Amino acid sequence: MRSRPLFAPLSPRHSRRMLTWFAVAACAAAPAFAADHGPPPAKSATSYLAVDYHQKEQVAVAAVPCLSRDDCRFFKVDYLRYGFIPIRVIITNFGDRPISLSDARILFVDSSGVRIQAAEPEDVERRIGYPGPNQGHTIPVGPIKLHTHSKSKTGKVESDFDEFEYAALAVEPHTTRAGYLFYDINGLGPDPLRGASLTLSRLHNADGRDLFFFQIPFDKILPTQH
């Protein structure tokens, strides 16, 4: 079983991309993605089933995983085939002051409590280019057929991360920010979301104080077992 730290800070690569995105977003009024080239515009986080809303702090965090290839067909790589699940993170700030994600920890926690950090492009590229033995899929999306055309595939991975990765360094008042993080769920069994959750910590308010811990259970969006 893999061992991961409880708190996994955003990597320097995440931070650099957040700063770049924040500078660009401040100058852009148009929607981030065209309807035919990306996900639909993000709604308020409270509009989604898997959400944790802190009414006192006026912040809501939702998580929307890609459960099938059709859910995220705009990606250039079928991440589910390689044991990675893209999860759209939606954060809405209903308050009158900004919140900061500069020190945020966003982890996937499986049903046994194992904490998994968001993957880097290199993690995906390594698996695509150099698949190890007994590397099976972790959610029922069909048989895996790993390919070894690493140059074309890895270029697409970088492109997907550059375009769709969550990259908001702050969430301004009365604003929603959204983006994808990619988690390695290889080896977690045929139903890795059952009993699992996405957790967020170390979000700061305008005074620099931590907001309460957020936990978004995925059972809310899964069919009930009989």
FENUR-V610428 format. One record per residue. SS is DSSP state (A for helix, B for strand, O for the rest). PHI is phi in degrees with one decimal (NA if undefined). OMEGA is omega in whole degrees, -180 to 180 (none if undefined). Layout:
SS:PHI:OMEGA
SS:PHI:OMEGA
This chain:
O:NA:-178
O:-69.4:179
O:-116.3:-179
O:-129.0:177
O:-68.0:179
O:-62.5:-180
O:-111.4:-179
O:-119.0:-177
B:-66.4:175
O:-59.1:-177
O:-71.9:175
A:-55.4:179
A:-64.4:176
A:-59.8:-177
A:-64.2:179
A:-62.6:-179
A:-67.8:177
A:-61.8:-179
A:-64.1:179
A:-63.2:-180
A:-61.5:-176
A:-63.0:179
A:-66.8:180
A:-70.3:-177
A:-62.6:-179
O:-64.9:-178
O:-102.8:-173
O:-112.3:179
O:-101.8:-176
O:-77.1:177
O:-58.4:-175
O:-66.2:-174
O:-130.0:172
O:-75.2:-174
O:-59.4:-177
O:-95.7:-179
O:-125.4:-179
O:-169.4:-180
O:-69.6:176
O:-64.9:178
O:-54.5:-179
O:-70.1:174
O:-91.1:174
O:-54.1:-178
A:-57.0:-179
A:-71.5:178
A:-80.8:-174
O:-102.8:-176
O:-70.6:-179
O:-89.3:-174
B:-146.7:171
B:-124.9:-176
B:-113.1:176
B:-98.3:-173
O:-63.2:-179
O:-64.4:-180
O:-88.3:177
O:61.7:178
B:-134.7:177
B:-126.7:178
B:-127.7:178
B:-120.5:178
B:-134.4:-180
B:-127.9:-180
B:-80.0:172
O:-82.9:-177
O:-88.5:178
O:-151.7:179
A:-59.0:-179
A:-66.4:180
A:-66.1:-175
A:-136.6:-175
O:-69.8:180
O:-75.8:176
O:-67.5:179
O:-82.7:-180
O:-124.0:176
O:-85.7:-172
A:-65.1:-180
A:-60.8:-180
A:-66.5:-177
A:-105.7:175
O:83.1:176
B:-119.1:178
B:-113.2:174
B:-77.4:179
B:-125.6:178
B:-82.7:179
B:-101.4:-179
B:-120.1:-179
B:-122.4:178
B:-116.6:176
B:-104.3:180
O:-85.7:-175
O:-83.0:-177
O:-100.7:180
O:-132.2:-177
O:-71.1:171
B:-120.7:-176
B:-110.2:174
O:-113.1:-175
O:-62.4:179
O:-116.2:-172
O:-65.2:172
B:-115.5:-178
B:-125.6:-172
B:-123.3:168
B:-91.0:-180
B:-117.9:-177
O:-79.8:-173
O:-64.8:179
O:-94.4:178
O:95.5:178
O:-69.5:-177
B:-101.8:-174
B:-122.1:178
B:-77.1:174
B:-62.6:-178
O:-75.7:170
O:-95.5:177
A:-53.3:-178
A:-62.9:178
A:-64.1:179
A:-69.8:-178
A:-60.3:-179
A:-61.8:-179
A:-71.8:179
A:-66.9:-175
A:-83.1:-175
O:-136.4:-178
O:-64.0:179
O:-87.0:179
O:-70.1:175
O:56.8:-178
O:-94.1:-176
O:-103.5:177
O:-76.9:-173
O:-118.7:171
B:-138.7:-171
O:-73.6:-180
O:-122.7:179
O:103.0:-177
O:-67.9:179
O:-84.3:174
O:-131.2:-176
O:-72.6:179
O:-111.1:-177
O:-118.4:177
O:-83.0:-168
A:-68.0:-176
A:-63.2:-179
A:-70.4:-178
A:-67.3:-175
A:-68.6:175
A:-62.4:178
A:-69.6:177
A:-61.2:179
A:-58.5:180
A:-63.6:179
A:-63.0:-180
A:-64.4:-180
A:-62.5:-174
A:-87.9:-168
A:-117.0:-177
B:-63.5:177
O:-59.5:-171
O:-145.6:-180
O:-95.4:180
O:-74.7:179
B:-146.3:173
B:-120.2:-175
O:-72.2:179
O:-56.3:176
O:54.3:-176
B:-135.8:173
B:-116.4:175
B:-122.8:-176
B:-147.4:176
B:-179.6:-175
B:-104.2:166
B:-120.7:-172
B:-118.3:-175
B:-120.1:179
B:-81.0:179
O:-110.6:179
O:-60.7:179
O:90.6:-179
O:-91.9:176
O:94.0:-174
O:-74.1:-177
B:-136.6:-170
O:-67.8:-179
O:-83.9:-178
O:-65.9:-179
O:78.5:-178
O:-94.8:179
B:-153.0:171
B:-108.3:-179
B:-119.9:176
B:-126.9:176
B:-142.9:179
O:65.2:167
O:-82.6:-176
B:-113.2:172
O:-87.2:-175
O:-65.2:178
O:-91.6:180
O:85.7:-180
O:-89.5:180
B:-66.4:169
O:-80.3:178
O:-64.7:180
O:-60.5:177
B:-104.8:176
B:-138.2:-177
B:-114.8:-180
B:-78.1:-179
A:-82.5:-180
A:-58.7:-179
A:-63.9:-177
A:-109.0:-178
O:-100.5:178
O:-63.9:-180
O:-69.6:177
O:-79.9:180
O:-113.0:none
